[in-house]
């Protein structure tokens, strides 16, 4: 009876190692697929939400300056608006400039 238990215990340990190795490989493949396919989608969604946030703030800031200086043209207060957007959002000057110009353009069209 003892002779039968020893080979079975060795066999069960060997299959345990094999199954744990296969499980590890499956987890590695799933992790690679998640970083390769899912992470770029999440980053894009985050960037889209951040762009919407910046544009919303640019709209609010330009609305404020339009109401504060109703008789002046946008050229006179656009630098102040860009600086305010940079102060609020912490973005670069180029991003704040594009957001401000987009907000002014939308106001002119509508």
N, C-alpha and C positions, 0 to 999 in steps of 0.2 A: 504494500500500500504506500509506503514511504517513497518508493521509486517513482510512482506515478505523480506524486505531488511536486517533486523537484522539477521535472521537465515542464509541467504546467505553470509553475511559478516563474520559471525563466521565460517561457513563451509569453505569459501575460506581461512581464516587465518589458520584453522586447516590443510587443505591440503597443504598450503604453508609451514607449519612447517614440515609436513611429507615428502614432496618432498625435502626440504632443508636437512633434516636428511638423506634421501636416497642418495642424491648427495654427502653429506659428507662421508657416508660409502663407496660409489663407489670410491671417491678420495683416501680414506685410503687404499682400496684394491689395487688400481692402484699403489700407492706409495710403498706399501709393496712388490708388485710383481716386481717393478722396482729395488728396493734395493736388493731383494732376487735373482733375475735372471739376470738383466741387468748389475748391478754394478760389479759382478765378471768377466763378459766378458770384460768389459772396463778395469778393473785392469789388467787382463791377457794380453790384447793388449798393455797396457802401459808398462808392464814389458818386453814383447817381443821386443818392439821398443827400450827400454833402453838397453837390452842385445845386440841388433844389433849395437847400437851406441857404446857401450863399446868395442865390438869385432872389429868394424871398426877402432876405435882409437888404439886398441892394434895392429892391422895390420900395421897401419901407424907408430906407435912408433917402432915396431920391424923392419920394413923396414928401418927406419932411423938408428937404431943401427947396422943393417947388413951392410948398406952402409958406416957408420962411422968407423966400425971395421971389414973390410972384411977378415982380416987374423986371427982374434980371434974367438974362439968358443963362442957359446951363453952363456955358463956358466959364462964367464967373465963379461958380460954386462946385464945379466938378471935382477939383482937387481936394476940396474939403470932404466931399462925399466918398472919394476913394480912400482917403485917410481914415474916415470913420468906419468904413467897411473893413479895412485892415485891422483897425483897433478891435472891432467886435468879433471878427471871425479868425483873425490870425493868419490869413492867407497872404500870398505874395502880392506884390503891387500889380503884376501882370493879370492875375486872376481877378483882383478887385477892379481893375480898369475894365476888363472885358465884361464883368457883371454889371458895372455901372453903365457902360455904354449900351448894353443889352436892355437894361431897365429904362434908360432914356429913350431908346428906339421904340420900345413897346409903348411908351407913353405917347410918343409922337404919332404912331400908327393908329392907336385907338382913340 
